[in-house]
Amino acid sequence: MVRVAVLGFCALLGLAACKGGDDYDGPVETRVSSQNANDARVAKEVFGYIPTASSQPSQSFGGYARGCQAGAVQLPETGPTWQAMRLSRNRNWAQPQTVDFVQDLSRFAATLPGWEGLYVGDMSQPRGGPMLTGHASHQTGLDADIWMLPPQRLNLSRDERESLSSISMRRAGGAYTNSDWTEEHMRLLREAARDPRVARIFVFPGAKIDMCNWETGNRDWLRKVRPWHGHHYHFHVRLNCPAGAPGCEDQAPPPAGDGCADAQVWVDNILNPPPPDPNPAPPRGPLTMAQLPGQCAAVAAN
């Protein structure tokens, strides 16, 4: 239902970019690498089965939904204030600054009443790139999903990390929060958004509206919190490209202002969906190696 509402909302506003995949919030460009121009291999079939990081210096190449990562670092499965979840996916890899950010945020989470730290969901594959299932983004080692479930303990077994589920914070299809949503969730999101390493945070529209109504002080951080479909079991943090990384492609900054009026439009369109686009664009096929940055062939091979 939410997906239909959002696609209708995108059609109403003429946002063809909404077809770009999960956590998108920006234009998709099709770039064919001159180095890989004839490589027709499906990229997810290349990157989705590589079990370890490349033996290269750490660097992100390309954009969040069309890229890869060299020299990734693995978030330790368990730390003093975090646990990585769904270990069978092998998606607890990222660039060093992302791992540092997650650990820093987990230490803050551990100061919140009722939180022992963080349960960390998907980050990236060992060499980034398109995934076999799930996300369209998370390709450059600069994205991380943080579970909404407040950890009560941080000694979960491997099997428990596969079977335990997060909890949903939404009601009315994401237009509003439910009784599990707390001030501690908002404090955690605010702490993440205030971090200068962070470019965007994706969360369901009702949560953004609650934060807009809750914040009575400096509202600058709200600009980074972006309403998006889904994202009621977790929130998604996206980091900026690090300084001095010429191969990494940032998104354009979020629009000026706190974004609260935009979030209200999302809510209104969930509650009263506009008609669907009568001429939807065909779905994008899987990315090929030719469509990734030229460096990604070397990342996959090394």
Secondary structure per residue as TSV (DSSP state, phi and psi in degrees):
chain	resnum	aa	ss	phi	psi
A	1	M	-	360.0	-46.1
A	2	V	H	-64.0	-42.5
A	3	R	H	-58.5	-43.2
A	4	V	H	-62.4	-43.6
A	5	A	H	-61.3	-42.8
A	6	V	H	-68.5	-41.4
A	7	L	H	-63.4	-36.8
A	8	G	H	-65.1	-41.0
A	9	F	H	-60.2	-44.1
A	10	C	H	-63.4	-40.6
A	11	A	H	-64.0	-39.9
A	12	L	H	-60.3	-39.2
A	13	L	H	-92.1	0.2
A	14	G	T	71.4	29.4
A	15	L	-	-92.1	80.9
A	16	A	G	-60.8	-25.1
A	17	A	G	-64.0	-18.2
A	18	C	G	-63.6	-15.0
A	19	K	G	-80.7	5.8
A	20	G	G	-79.1	-5.4
A	21	G	-	112.4	-171.2
A	22	D	T	-68.0	146.6
A	23	D	T	54.0	41.9
A	24	Y	-	-84.7	-72.9
A	25	D	-	57.3	37.7
A	26	G	S	176.8	166.8
A	27	P	-	-71.5	144.8
A	28	V	-	-97.2	135.2
A	29	E	-	-120.3	140.7
A	30	T	-	-96.5	112.9
A	31	R	-	-118.7	123.0
A	32	V	-	-99.2	121.6
A	33	S	-	-71.1	131.7
A	34	S	S	-65.9	-26.2
A	35	Q	S	-76.3	-27.8
A	36	N	S	-118.1	22.7
A	37	A	T	-56.5	-26.4
A	38	N	T	-107.3	12.2
A	39	D	-	-88.7	99.0
A	40	A	-	-90.4	6.6
A	41	R	S	-60.7	140.6
A	42	V	B	-71.2	121.7
A	43	A	H	-63.5	-36.3
A	44	K	H	-67.3	-26.8
A	45	E	H	-74.7	-19.8
A	46	V	H	-84.4	-53.0
A	47	F	H	-81.5	-25.3
A	48	G	T	-70.6	-14.1
A	49	Y	T	-114.8	4.3
A	50	I	-	-82.9	121.8
A	51	P	-	-87.4	-13.3
A	52	T	S	-135.0	166.2
A	53	A	-	-72.6	162.3
A	54	S	-	-79.0	155.1
A	55	S	S	-90.9	64.2
A	56	Q	S	-136.8	163.0
A	57	P	-	-59.1	149.8
A	58	S	-	-66.8	127.9
A	59	Q	E	-166.7	144.2
A	60	S	E	-97.5	140.4
A	61	F	E	-124.6	132.5
A	62	G	E	83.1	-160.9
A	63	G	E	-103.0	171.3
A	64	Y	T	-59.4	-31.4
A	65	A	T	-112.1	14.9
A	66	R	E	-161.7	76.5
A	67	G	E	-170.4	-160.7
A	68	C	E	-162.5	176.7
A	69	Q	E	-138.6	138.0
A	70	A	E	-101.4	152.3
A	71	G	S	54.6	42.9
A	72	A	-	-66.8	157.2
A	73	V	E	-113.1	140.7
A	74	Q	E	-92.0	126.0
A	75	L	-	-64.4	123.5
A	76	P	-	-53.1	142.7
A	77	E	S	-58.2	-34.5
A	78	T	E	-141.2	137.6
A	79	G	E	-135.4	-178.9
A	80	P	T	-63.3	-24.6
A	81	T	T	-134.5	23.1
A	82	W	E	-157.1	160.6
A	83	Q	E	-139.5	136.1
A	84	A	E	-81.2	135.2
A	85	M	-	-104.8	164.6
A	86	R	-	51.1	55.2
A	87	L	G	-62.0	-24.9
A	88	S	G	-62.7	-20.5
A	89	R	G	-77.5	-21.5
A	90	N	-	57.1	46.2
A	91	R	-	-117.2	23.7
A	92	N	B	-99.0	44.2
A	93	W	E	-116.3	148.2
A	94	A	E	-168.0	179.0
A	95	Q	-	-73.4	154.7
A	96	P	H	-54.4	-38.8
A	97	Q	H	-67.1	-28.6
A	98	T	H	-71.8	-43.2
A	99	V	H	-61.2	-43.5
A	100	D	H	-61.2	-43.7
A	101	F	H	-61.0	-47.2
A	102	V	H	-59.7	-43.0
A	103	Q	H	-65.5	-41.0
A	104	D	H	-62.3	-45.8
A	105	L	H	-65.4	-35.6
A	106	S	H	-64.5	-35.1
A	107	R	H	-66.2	-38.0
A	108	F	H	-65.9	-43.9
A	109	A	H	-56.4	-36.6
A	110	A	T	-67.2	-12.4
A	111	T	T	-88.9	-8.7
A	112	L	S	-82.7	141.3
A	113	P	T	-59.1	129.0
A	114	G	T	85.6	1.2
A	115	W	-	-118.5	127.6
A	116	E	-	-89.1	-8.6
A	117	G	S	152.1	-135.2
A	118	L	E	-133.2	145.4
A	119	Y	E	-97.1	122.3
A	120	V	E	-103.6	123.6
A	121	G	-	-87.3	-144.2
A	122	D	-	-64.7	135.8
A	123	M	-	-110.1	-96.9
A	124	S	B	-140.1	167.8
A	125	Q	-	-72.0	166.6
A	126	P	T	-54.9	-32.0
A	127	R	T	-121.4	21.9
A	128	G	-	65.8	-142.7
A	129	G	S	76.1	174.7
A	130	P	-	-62.0	145.9
A	131	M	-	-97.0	154.8
A	132	L	S	-64.8	-36.3
A	133	T	S	-139.6	155.5
A	134	G	S	89.0	-118.9
A	135	H	-	-64.1	147.1
A	136	A	S	-90.8	-24.2
A	137	S	S	-99.9	-146.0
A	138	H	-	61.9	31.5
A	139	Q	-	-98.3	-17.0
A	140	T	S	-113.5	9.3
A	141	G	S	77.0	19.3
A	142	L	-	-120.5	14.4
A	143	D	E	-122.9	147.2
A	144	A	E	-150.4	135.5
A	145	D	E	-97.6	130.3
A	146	I	E	-113.4	124.1
A	147	W	E	-66.1	144.8
A	148	M	S	-75.6	-18.9
A	149	L	S	-70.0	118.3
A	150	P	-	-68.6	121.4
A	151	P	-	-65.1	129.5
A	152	Q	S	-94.0	-21.1
A	153	R	-	-153.4	156.7
A	154	L	S	-124.4	35.9
A	155	N	-	-125.0	33.6
A	156	L	-	-63.7	140.0
A	157	S	-	-75.0	169.2
A	158	R	H	-58.9	-43.0
A	159	D	H	-64.6	-40.1
A	160	E	H	-63.8	-34.1
A	161	R	H	-69.3	-21.4
A	162	E	H	-83.8	-33.5
A	163	S	H	-95.3	-28.8
A	164	L	-	-68.3	139.9
A	165	S	-	-116.6	153.2
A	166	S	-	-73.7	178.9
A	167	I	-	-119.6	148.3
A	168	S	-	-82.3	142.7
A	169	M	-	-104.1	-0.1
A	170	R	E	-104.0	160.3
A	171	R	E	-141.2	166.4
A	172	A	G	52.7	45.6
A	173	G	G	66.5	17.1
A	174	G	G	102.5	0.5
A	175	A	T	-73.2	-27.0
A	176	Y	E	-136.8	163.3
A	177	T	E	-88.4	161.7
A	178	N	-	-107.3	-171.4
A	179	S	T	-72.2	-11.6
A	180	D	T	-81.7	-13.9
A	181	W	-	-76.5	129.3
A	182	T	-	-129.1	170.3
A	183	E	H	-63.1	-30.9
A	184	E	H	-63.3	-36.4
A	185	H	H	-60.7	-43.0
A	186	M	H	-68.8	-38.0
A	187	R	H	-64.4	-38.2
A	188	L	H	-65.6	-45.3
A	189	L	H	-65.2	-38.3
A	190	R	H	-64.2	-42.9
A	191	E	H	-59.4	-42.9
A	192	A	H	-64.5	-44.4
A	193	A	H	-68.8	-27.7
A	194	R	H	-75.0	-14.4
A	195	D	S	-70.9	126.6
A	196	P	T	-65.2	-16.7
A	197	R	T	-72.3	-17.6
A	198	V	E	-90.2	132.4
A	199	A	E	-95.4	-43.0
A	200	R	E	-152.3	154.3
A	201	I	E	-131.2	131.0
A	202	F	E	-104.6	130.5
A	203	V	E	-151.0	161.6
A	204	F	-	-68.5	153.1
A	205	P	H	-57.8	-40.2
A	206	G	H	-61.0	-33.3
A	207	A	H	-67.9	-40.5
A	208	K	H	-62.2	-42.5
A	209	I	H	-61.9	-42.8
A	210	D	H	-60.2	-41.2
A	211	M	H	-67.2	-36.4
A	212	C	H	-61.7	-39.2
A	213	N	H	-77.5	-25.1
A	214	W	H	-82.1	-39.3
A	215	E	-	-72.5	121.1
A	216	T	-	-112.2	-3.4
A	217	G	S	-107.3	-136.3
A	218	N	-	-65.0	123.8
A	219	R	-	-102.8	8.3
A	220	D	G	-58.7	-36.4
A	221	W	G	-63.7	-26.1
A	222	L	G	-62.2	-24.8
A	223	R	G	-58.9	-34.6
A	224	K	G	-77.8	-18.7
A	225	V	E	-85.1	114.4
A	226	R	E	-112.7	126.4
A	227	P	E	-69.9	137.9
A	228	W	-	-154.2	155.1
A	229	H	S	-63.7	154.3
A	230	G	S	69.5	-144.9
A	231	H	-	56.1	42.6
A	232	H	S	-113.8	-12.9
A	233	Y	S	-94.3	-21.7
A	234	H	E	-150.1	164.1
A	235	F	E	-115.9	152.7
A	236	H	E	-112.5	121.9
A	237	V	E	-102.8	130.8
A	238	R	E	-119.5	125.0
A	239	L	E	-90.7	154.8
A	240	N	-	-68.0	156.3
A	241	C	-	-60.1	138.2
A	242	P	-	-67.9	154.1
A	243	A	T	-60.9	141.1
A	244	G	T	74.9	26.7
A	245	A	-	-116.2	82.6
A	246	P	T	-65.8	-22.6
A	247	G	T	-84.9	-5.8
A	248	C	B	-94.3	137.0
A	249	E	-	-112.4	111.3
A	250	D	-	-74.0	155.6
A	251	Q	-	-77.3	162.7
A	252	A	-	-61.8	148.9
A	253	P	-	-60.1	154.9
A	254	P	-	-58.9	156.3
A	255	P	-	-56.9	154.9
A	256	A	S	-62.6	156.1
A	257	G	S	95.1	-179.7
A	258	D	-	-85.5	-8.6
A	259	G	-	75.8	7.0
A	260	C	H	-71.1	-36.9
A	261	A	H	-65.4	-38.3
A	262	D	H	-62.3	-42.1
A	263	A	H	-63.0	-36.1
A	264	Q	H	-65.1	-35.2
A	265	V	H	-62.1	-42.8
A	266	W	H	-57.7	-46.3
A	267	V	H	-61.7	-46.3
A	268	D	H	-59.4	-37.0
A	269	N	H	-80.9	-19.4
A	270	I	H	-71.2	-44.3
A	271	L	H	-72.3	-33.8
A	272	N	S	-133.3	80.3
A	273	P	-	-60.8	134.1
A	274	P	-	-70.8	164.0
A	275	P	-	-63.3	149.6
A	276	P	-	-68.0	157.8
A	277	D	-	-63.2	121.9
A	278	P	S	-71.5	-16.7
A	279	N	S	-129.6	65.5
A	280	P	-	-66.9	146.6
A	281	A	-	-69.8	146.3
A	282	P	-	-64.2	149.4
A	283	P	-	-62.5	146.4
A	284	R	-	-74.1	133.4
A	285	G	-	-72.6	172.0
A	286	P	-	-63.8	143.8
A	287	L	-	-65.2	141.5
A	288	T	B	-99.8	165.9
A	289	M	G	-60.3	-30.8
A	290	A	G	-64.8	-23.9
A	291	Q	G	-90.2	-4.8
A	292	L	S	-93.0	163.3
A	293	P	-	-55.7	149.6
A	294	G	T	-57.4	-31.1
A	295	Q	H	-65.6	-19.8
A	296	C	H	-69.6	-26.2
A	297	A	H	-64.3	-41.6
A	298	A	H	-68.7	-37.2
A	299	V	H	-60.9	-43.7
A	300	A	H	-66.4	-30.8
A	301	A	H	-87.2	-16.8
A	302	N	-	-113.1	360.0
